[in-house]
Amino acid sequence: MSTTLSAIEERFEELSAKGLAVAVSRAVRDGALPPGAKLPPIRVLATQLGLSPTTVSAGWALLARSGAIHTDGRRGTTVADLRDPAPGRYRRALERQLDFALDLSTGIPDPALLPNLGPALSELTTAGLPGSYLDDPVLPGLLDVLKAQWPYPAEELMVVDGAMDALDLVSRSMLRFGDRVVVEHPCFPPLLDLLESIGVEVLGVPVDDTGLRPEPLTTALGGLGSHISAVFLQPRAQNPTGASMTGQRAQDLAPILAQAGMPVVEDDSAGAVAATPPISLGEWIPDQVIHIRSFSKSHGPDLRLAAMGGPSNLLREIIHRRELGQGWSSRVLQRVLLSLLTDPDAVADVDRARDEYTRRRVALVSALTSRGVEVASGDGLNLWVPVHDESAAIVRLASQGVGVTPGTPFEVLPGGGGHVRVTVGLVADGYEELAQTLATAANTSPWGLRAR
Ligand SMILES: Cc1ncc(COP(=O)(O)O)c(C=O)c1O
């Protein structure tokens, strides 16, 4: 450690977070800090360089954002190997052949089940469109509809460019390098990548059929010295497992979260195509909850809109910060969304889509169950299918023209490798044949790719 410290100290010229980031970058470039080298703890470095721990932490954040260092609770903070960048989980999850006859790896909604945009677009005229930078960031009519549909009375509501934008805004506003957060296990890979890019350490808490499990959550929040800055969860149609939080589970979790007191970020990504009704811990702990609802699955990913509600003290900071950048989400698109949420035909289209996704899920789950593959029916567009060996299953399916997503990038806790995610929402028919193909792949062993 002392050579690491002196390598940084020798190159340290400016008493600031940036000065520290520059010194570490130079040491890496010069080869004085090789890939994998463990960096000193924040307090040690702060004392040695005469900086405050906050400044060191800000310097680490700059380096993490540029991908130069990684943080991992057990191993500490280490120099990244830039010659061989480990692909992010998201990219890994999406790394796939592009020519599958049946690509069920995408997690996207079926374009045939999206509402018809025609009437909403033909209604669009320039008249009545706010033209000023100072107009309300959310169309007043849309705000009323969102308030009426929100699962609890949120103090503040904003419209953003999709749930990922919401998660990005929230994380960058609330979290700092070295913070620890609780996420679900398994978890949506882009969230893990996002948190990693900020230098945030994640603690996985397993989900069961009805959401985050209370006992491991209590342990994660109450563990020795475990100061948790936020909890991220998906309240329904969890991607990848399909789990939805029940009212009973919300009631069990609320006092645990209330006692710990940190913000809880809920990502309702399936939104209106989820078969389970909207639910939010905001009903119990409104002061702590930021609830996000995406319209991508229900109204189209390219509409690029989501709504985010929460207490003013948490959201105002984000709204003000956003004023210095994008400012607001296109009100033209907000007008389209408002139309789609209020036009009876468009509402009926989304209702039909929800029922059709349920039919598809139930059909494939029952065909799999009758072949001995136990899959939770859950909710949403995906099934989390247990397999004997992830790689063997994926290779076997690919050889038959079927693309699925590997489970490992979703895993937060060790011991994975036993699932693939299948976007059943894209399967309109042929359930028996697909179930047979999946069941054979699920039972394929790595040795010679022979089915067991
Ligand atoms: C859990 C989860 N969060 C966020 C997103 C991204 O949503 P959006 O398109 O609104 O950014 C997805 C998309 O699949 C998702 O599954």
Ligand as a Chemical Component Dictionary entry (heavy atoms), coordinates in Angstrom:
data_LIG
# 
_chem_comp.id                   LIG 
_chem_comp.type                 NON-POLYMER 
_chem_comp.pdbx_formal_charge   0 
_chem_comp.three_letter_code    LIG 
# 
loop_
_chem_comp_atom.comp_id 
_chem_comp_atom.atom_id 
_chem_comp_atom.alt_atom_id 
_chem_comp_atom.type_symbol 
_chem_comp_atom.charge 
_chem_comp_atom.model_Cartn_x 
_chem_comp_atom.model_Cartn_y 
_chem_comp_atom.model_Cartn_z 
_chem_comp_atom.pdbx_ordinal 
LIG C1 C1 C 0 -36.911 -2.668 -14.825 1  
LIG C2 C2 C 0 -36.760 -1.715 -15.951 2  
LIG N1 N1 N 0 -36.460 -0.437 -15.693 3  
LIG C3 C3 C 0 -36.324 0.458  -16.682 4  
LIG C4 C4 C 0 -36.479 0.108  -17.996 5  
LIG C5 C5 C 0 -36.300 1.140  -19.055 6  
LIG O1 O1 O 0 -37.493 1.806  -19.235 7  
LIG P1 P1 P 0 -37.581 3.105  -20.159 8  
LIG O2 O2 O 0 -37.762 2.644  -21.558 9  
LIG O3 O3 O 0 -38.792 3.816  -19.641 10 
LIG O4 O4 O 0 -36.332 3.885  -19.975 11 
LIG C6 C6 C 0 -36.798 -1.213 -18.322 12 
LIG C7 C7 C 0 -36.945 -1.620 -19.733 13 
LIG O5 O5 O 0 -37.000 -2.781 -20.048 14 
LIG C8 C8 C 0 -36.940 -2.147 -17.278 15 
LIG O6 O6 O 0 -37.234 -3.417 -17.521 16 
# 
loop_
_chem_comp_bond.comp_id 
_chem_comp_bond.atom_id_1 
_chem_comp_bond.atom_id_2 
_chem_comp_bond.value_order 
_chem_comp_bond.pdbx_ordinal 
LIG C1 C2 SING 1  
LIG C2 N1 SING 2  
LIG C2 C8 DOUB 3  
LIG N1 C3 DOUB 4  
LIG C3 C4 SING 5  
LIG C4 C5 SING 6  
LIG C4 C6 DOUB 7  
LIG C5 O1 SING 8  
LIG O1 P1 SING 9  
LIG P1 O2 DOUB 10 
LIG P1 O3 SING 11 
LIG P1 O4 SING 12 
LIG C6 C7 SING 13 
LIG C6 C8 SING 14 
LIG C7 O5 DOUB 15 
LIG C8 O6 SING 16 
# 
